[in-house]
């Protein structure tokens, strides 16, 4: 992060760039981002493909296609072509679309294709991969359909905990970070670009998914599952899920950093250790900690878009929205408040973070400008993150650093564009990156937008 003093000046220049293009008067029916390459991650991963960002984008694209289908189906069923579109029909159409989209979020997410559970497992795999561990996605049509990350030995997990414990802790919670990051992406995108059918139901389901995972982990239910699931798991450790239950494994290893991985209980009627950890096996401090995280995860419901408020208008020149975000991390957690804004023709983002480990806190700041039109064909984003976060769960000092991201989208046709982004970060955790060390990444892909003029 050299020349960090130039960042405020660069942002100021970016915001002051003259924007003479007409305000967008369309609603988006579909917005696809197809990431083709992501380096150096595709070289660093032992399995090569996909990267963490690709998993996020592909998942979002499949949700986009699903929501487009629901939107068109509802209109086909309830919006007459020759008769007036009455308030009653509009209400029925809205209820149908919401119910269908909520069902799609709940049940479609579990399909073995690039949707919610698939991306959840890919986020696990990316962090394990950067830690040198090859694995397979257990929610993929070409592998199997059971919501696991498998293909990992006890020895590999033992070595990772001994040599790079933060990477293992990150791997445990990376899965739920996928749902949280997708909600962040949807909440900001649907604020800046109005939609014919916003993903409000998906935001609700993802927030519930994270809370429900914590609810399960912070209850005796996790002990019961350990008992009745184990006899049905494969006797070969490589065929079993790498974590068993993500969040109890996270709390267990975070509060026992010096305890060898092999010190867990033996797997019944098979080889190796039982990777599943029940709530009762956690120390008293770990139980209190994970119960607190369950309560904090309720913050993800503090999002007006869940309740159909995608934008709050304060006059013609200013609008905003806000949402809270809780994320479990390898050092503890990140609690943030995001404030997307539209000021005149500028799309801006401001966010404040509070990072916490066992006894220490730190703070962070995000500043961004989105969808900045440089020409009729070129649209750009510039986002800067600054953080002062705990080094690890027990650390008594913080790690100061940050990142920047530049994205450009160039239209090559009526609806198609080329997307290019460059991201650089110092050491530290950033949601959406599997690297805890410093890194510079570049990505290239295609975009496709389907717009509908406002009536």
Secondary structure, DSSP 8 states (H G I E B T S, - for coil): -TTGGGHHHHHHHHHHS---S----EEEEEEEEEEEEEETHHHHSTT----HHHHHHHHHHHHHHHHHHHHHHHHHHH--SSS---HHHHHHHHHHHHHHHHHHHHHGGGSSSSSHHHHHHHHHHHHHHHTT---EEEESTTS-EEEEEE---HHHHHHHHHH-HHHHHHHHHHHHHHHHHHHHHHHHHHHHS-BSS--HHHHHHHHHHHHHHHHHHTSTHHHHHHHHHHTTS-SSGGGS-SSSSHHHHHHHHHS-TTS-GGGS-B-TTSSSB-----GGGS-HHHHHHHHHHHHHGGGGG-BGGGGT---EE-SSSEEE--EEEEEEETTEEEEEEEEEEEETTEEEEEEEEEEE-SS-EEEEEEEEEEEEESSSSEEEEEEEEEEEEESSTT-SSEEEEEEEEEEEEEE-SSSEEEEEEEEEE-SS--TT---SS-EEEEEEEEEEEEEEE--
